[in-house]
Amino acid sequence: MSRSFGANIDKVINESHDANIISRPGRDTLASLTYMLQKKRIDILLGYPSEHYYLAHSMGFEDDLTQLSLTEAPALSIGYIGCTKNKQGEVTVKLLDEALEKIAHTDAFHDVLVRWLPDNLQPILEKRLKDRNESAAH
């Protein structure tokens, strides 16, 4: 509910009327859907790799989880910040954007990103971070 995975993936989801797509509101929707995935009540779950890996680890089945990258996914998203749309919100977003840009190039930020990322997806993230840092340097 109210989640976006980028324009390309959102388009596929929104135009797939023949697919059996379940949208579940709730307190911890992702955890309950991950549990349903483990119990084979659903076949596929769309989300971010680190969140699924963390939940699968917490539920004790991370070795049974298969994760695939989507070619339609954006290369990298540092993060999103939402504030009230007013003058104070604009000032706050600007300050937070500047802070996020500074920390995005630190080892600590890198460590946070890879902590709950499966081994097979870490090289993809490493390349995207390297490419992003190289383009930011130019």
Backbone torsions as a table, in degrees:
resi	resn	phi	psi	omega
1	MET	NA	129.4	175.7
2	SER	56.2	32.2	-179.7
3	ARG	-114.0	144.2	178.5
4	SER	-123.7	140.7	176.4
5	PHE	-115.3	19.3	-178.2
6	GLY	102.5	157.6	-172.9
7	ALA	-57.2	-44.4	-176.4
8	ASN	-66.2	-47.2	-179.1
9	ILE	-69.8	-41.6	177.9
10	ASP	-58.2	-38.2	179.5
11	LYS	-63.2	-44.6	179.0
12	VAL	-61.4	-45.5	179.9
13	ILE	-61.6	-48.6	-175.1
14	ASN	-70.8	-21.2	-179.7
15	GLU	-101.7	4.3	-178.7
16	SER	-96.1	69.6	-176.7
17	HIS	-71.1	-22.3	-178.5
18	ASP	-84.0	-14.0	-179.7
19	ALA	-80.3	153.4	177.4
20	ASN	-91.4	85.7	-176.9
21	ILE	-98.9	126.6	-178.6
22	ILE	-105.0	129.4	175.3
23	SER	-117.6	117.8	-174.1
24	ARG	-118.6	117.1	170.8
25	PRO	-78.3	159.5	177.7
26	GLY	159.3	177.6	-176.1
27	ARG	-70.1	-51.7	176.4
28	ASP	-130.4	73.7	-175.0
29	THR	-57.6	-45.3	-176.1
30	LEU	-63.1	-41.7	179.1
31	ALA	-64.1	-42.6	-179.4
32	SER	-68.7	-36.8	176.9
33	LEU	-69.2	-36.1	177.2
34	THR	-64.7	-40.3	175.9
35	TYR	-61.7	-43.2	178.3
36	MET	-63.5	-35.6	176.9
37	LEU	-63.6	-44.9	178.9
38	GLN	-60.5	-38.4	-178.3
39	LYS	-84.8	4.3	179.2
40	LYS	63.0	30.7	175.9
41	ARG	-87.2	-19.5	172.2
42	ILE	-131.9	156.7	-175.7
43	ASP	-94.6	-30.7	-172.8
44	ILE	-146.8	148.6	178.2
45	LEU	-137.9	122.6	-178.3
46	LEU	-92.5	130.6	179.1
47	GLY	-179.1	-168.7	-179.4
48	TYR	-90.9	139.1	-173.6
49	PRO	-55.4	-43.0	-176.1
50	SER	-65.2	-37.6	-178.8
51	GLU	-69.1	-38.3	179.1
52	HIS	-70.7	-40.5	-179.9
53	TYR	-63.8	-42.6	178.3
54	TYR	-60.5	-48.2	-179.2
55	LEU	-65.3	-42.2	178.4
56	ALA	-62.4	-40.4	176.9
57	HIS	-62.6	-45.2	179.3
58	SER	-61.8	-32.4	-178.8
59	MET	-92.8	-2.9	174.5
60	GLY	80.9	27.1	178.0
61	PHE	-135.0	28.6	-178.4
62	GLU	-60.9	-27.8	179.0
63	ASP	-75.4	-14.2	179.4
64	ASP	-100.4	3.8	-176.9
65	LEU	-94.7	129.2	175.2
66	THR	-109.3	126.7	-179.8
67	GLN	-120.9	136.5	-179.8
68	LEU	-123.6	145.7	175.3
69	SER	-86.0	146.6	175.6
70	LEU	-101.3	128.0	-179.7
71	THR	-66.0	-21.8	179.7
72	GLU	-79.0	-8.9	-177.2
73	ALA	-69.8	144.8	175.1
74	PRO	-60.9	150.8	-176.7
75	ALA	-55.9	-48.3	-177.3
76	LEU	-164.2	139.2	174.5
77	SER	-124.0	121.3	179.8
78	ILE	-69.6	-37.2	-179.0
79	GLY	155.4	171.0	-179.4
80	TYR	-129.1	145.6	178.9
81	ILE	-127.2	130.6	178.0
82	GLY	-118.7	135.0	177.1
83	CYS	-138.7	163.9	175.9
84	THR	-59.6	139.6	-177.1
85	LYS	-82.7	84.6	174.9
86	ASN	-153.3	-176.8	-176.6
87	LYS	-59.8	-46.5	180.0
88	GLN	-63.4	-39.8	177.7
89	GLY	-61.8	-41.8	178.5
90	GLU	-61.4	-43.7	179.0
91	VAL	-64.2	-44.0	-179.2
92	THR	-63.7	-44.8	179.2
93	VAL	-61.1	-41.4	179.7
94	LYS	-61.3	-45.9	179.1
95	LEU	-63.6	-43.4	-179.7
96	LEU	-68.7	-37.1	175.9
97	ASP	-60.1	-43.6	179.3
98	GLU	-63.5	-42.4	179.9
99	ALA	-66.7	-42.2	179.4
100	LEU	-63.2	-39.7	178.9
101	GLU	-63.4	-37.1	179.1
102	LYS	-68.7	-46.1	-176.2
103	ILE	-76.2	-19.4	-177.7
104	ALA	-64.2	-14.9	-178.4
105	HIS	-106.9	13.3	-177.0
106	THR	-98.2	159.4	176.0
107	ASP	-64.4	-35.8	-179.5
108	ALA	-62.3	-41.3	177.9
109	PHE	-63.1	-45.7	177.9
110	HIS	-57.2	-46.4	-178.6
111	ASP	-61.9	-38.0	177.6
112	VAL	-64.8	-41.4	-178.5
113	LEU	-65.0	-40.0	-175.0
114	VAL	-90.3	-10.9	-175.7
115	ARG	-54.3	-46.0	-177.3
116	TRP	-113.3	35.8	177.6
117	LEU	-110.3	130.0	179.5
118	PRO	-59.0	150.7	-176.7
119	ASP	-54.4	-38.5	-176.1
120	ASN	-69.9	-19.5	-179.9
121	LEU	-98.6	-11.4	-179.1
122	GLN	-61.5	-41.8	178.4
123	PRO	-61.3	-34.2	178.4
124	ILE	-64.7	-45.6	178.4
125	LEU	-64.4	-43.0	179.6
126	GLU	-55.8	-45.5	-179.7
127	LYS	-64.8	-42.7	-178.9
128	ARG	-66.5	-38.7	176.8
129	LEU	-65.5	-42.5	179.3
130	LYS	-62.4	-47.2	179.9
131	ASP	-61.4	-40.8	-179.3
132	ARG	-65.8	-44.0	-179.7
133	ASN	-66.0	-36.5	178.8
134	GLU	-68.2	-39.8	178.8
135	SER	-71.1	-30.5	178.0
136	ALA	-71.4	-28.6	-179.2
137	ALA	-74.3	-20.4	-178.3
138	HIS	-89.8	NA	NA
